[in-house]
Amino acid sequence: MNKKLEKARADALRESFRLGGAMADLQRASDELTKVTRQHGIDLDEPPPTFRVIEGKRDDDRV
């Protein structure tokens, strides 16, 4: 029983480190996305523009 418990603990610790690394990767990607969008003047909190189709042509005015 003790060996099973030790193995489960070691497995959980490995998984914890793996998930911690994945979370760090996601944070770096998020930081990079924020940096790039700011450089290009894009506000990710603002909804994207919507477009209307009038007689088969695209009207770029926001709805």
C-alpha positions in Angstrom: 0.0 0.0 0.0 2.8 2.4 0.9 4.5 1.9 -2.6 1.2 2.7 -4.3 0.8 5.8 -2.3 4.4 6.9 -3.0 3.8 6.3 -6.7 0.6 8.2 -6.7 2.3 11.1 -4.9 5.2 11.1 -7.4 2.7 11.0 -10.3 0.8 13.9 -8.9 3.9 16.0 -8.4 5.0 15.3 -12.0 1.6 16.4 -13.3 1.7 19.5 -11.1 5.0 20.5 -12.6 3.8 19.8 -16.1 0.6 21.9 -15.6 2.7 24.7 -14.0 4.9 24.8 -17.2 1.8 24.8 -19.4 0.3 27.7 -17.4 3.6 29.7 -17.7 3.6 29.1 -21.5 0.0 30.4 -21.7 0.9 33.5 -19.7 3.9 34.2 -22.0 1.6 33.8 -25.1 -1.0 36.1 -23.5 1.7 38.7 -22.7 3.0 38.6 -26.3 -0.5 38.9 -27.7 -1.2 41.9 -25.5 2.1 43.5 -26.6 1.4 43.0 -30.3 -2.2 44.2 -30.2 -1.1 47.4 -28.4 1.5 48.0 -31.0 -1.1 47.9 -33.7 -3.7 49.8 -31.8 -6.1 46.9 -31.4 -8.3 46.8 -28.2 -9.2 43.2 -27.4 -11.9 44.4 -25.0 -13.8 46.1 -27.8 -16.1 43.9 -29.8 -15.1 43.5 -33.5 -17.0 45.5 -36.0 -20.0 44.0 -37.6 -20.8 44.3 -41.3 -24.0 44.4 -43.3 -24.4 42.9 -46.8 -26.5 45.2 -49.0 -27.4 44.0 -52.5 -24.4 41.6 -52.5 -21.9 44.3 -51.6 -20.2 44.7 -48.2 -21.0 47.8 -46.3 -18.1 48.6 -43.9 -20.3 50.7 -41.6 -20.8 49.4 -38.1 -24.3 48.1 -37.4 
